[in-house]
Amino acid sequence: MKVSIVGITGYSGLELVKLLNNHKNVEIASIHATKEIGRRLSDLYPYLSGVCDLEIEAFDAESIMDKSDLVFFATPSGVASQLTKAFVEADFPVIDISGDHRLPAEIYKKWYKKTPASEEILNKFTYSLAEFSDIQGKKFISNPGCYATATELALAPLVKAKIIDLDSIIVDAKSGLTGAGKALSESSHFVNVHDNYVTYKLNKHQHIPEIVQELKEFDNNLDHIQFSTSLLPVNRGIMATCYVKLKEPLSESEIEKIYQDAYANKPFVRIQKDLPELHNVIGSNFTDIGFDYNQTTNVLTVIAVIDNLVKGAAGQAVQNLNLMMGWPEDLGFTKTPSYL
């Protein structure tokens, strides 16, 4: 299968190259960006020499469809929404890693402050949190956001089992710096990030409506969550710490069984005996989940960790490609996290 990548110079686009290079069923046919056009990717990023030596091309939908069988969009918010129409009209498969096809138009406009795609186009896309999706044969996939992936995987089994007070959900999520993308800003400047810890977009993060929208699939009575996001002084990783109150006290073995049953035969979710840590998932498509139950307060704390560039972006996009095509879910992935 031949694929194209639009947005090749961003973190997610570069991560896609590394993952797809290990995928025996996929060949990268073309790569596209708005800058560095005509230059070889490996000249810009020497670590990709011999991995991807393709020249970066300007975006051209017809050219992509002539060369490839599917296109990935790894672009900043507000780009894919303006470019996917030609592919949808041609019934040409798309996997969008950005947030542009996750929400209804008016909600997207409110939270992203960008011009949305038309409802006609949005209605063609399927939001695919890979562990809970049946997308074989689908052609237009919207990949979940990084914070959303960790939070949804942490909470979905509890919401589905209807054992928690839905009004009690509090999520304290933290991200490494690559979660903000490559665009330079004062908040991502080294001197402001190093040895620092900053909370941002409190109650305003664009992944909030996405998380609520997905969790409502498991219990339509869920209307809101309390959600905060903070920046960790690390390169990669997401940690979502979720606090919920149980409707009735449960034993730890009963809680563990809920998670084990939810993720049985799901190769990329690992339920941990201890609380998970970032290093154990960095460089991998794994989600590690652990929990602790306080019987005194009746509060269950669930922690999920992912690599924001892999499971939170490019990795889940490849996982979704495998599901679309009916291939083994773990095809193209190495089994061992880099750890450091």
Beta strands, then each sheet from edge to edge (+ up, - down):
strand 1: 2-6
strand 2: 27-32
strand 3: 56-57
strand 4: 70-73
strand 5: 94-96
strand 6: 126-127
strand 7: 140-142
strand 8: 170-175
strand 9: 198-200
strand 10: 226-231
strand 11: 238-245
strand 12: 269-271
strand 13: 287-294
strand 14: 299-306
sheet 1: 3+ 2+ 1+ 4+ 5+ 7+ 6+
sheet 2: 9+ 10- 8- 11+ 14- 13+ 12+
end
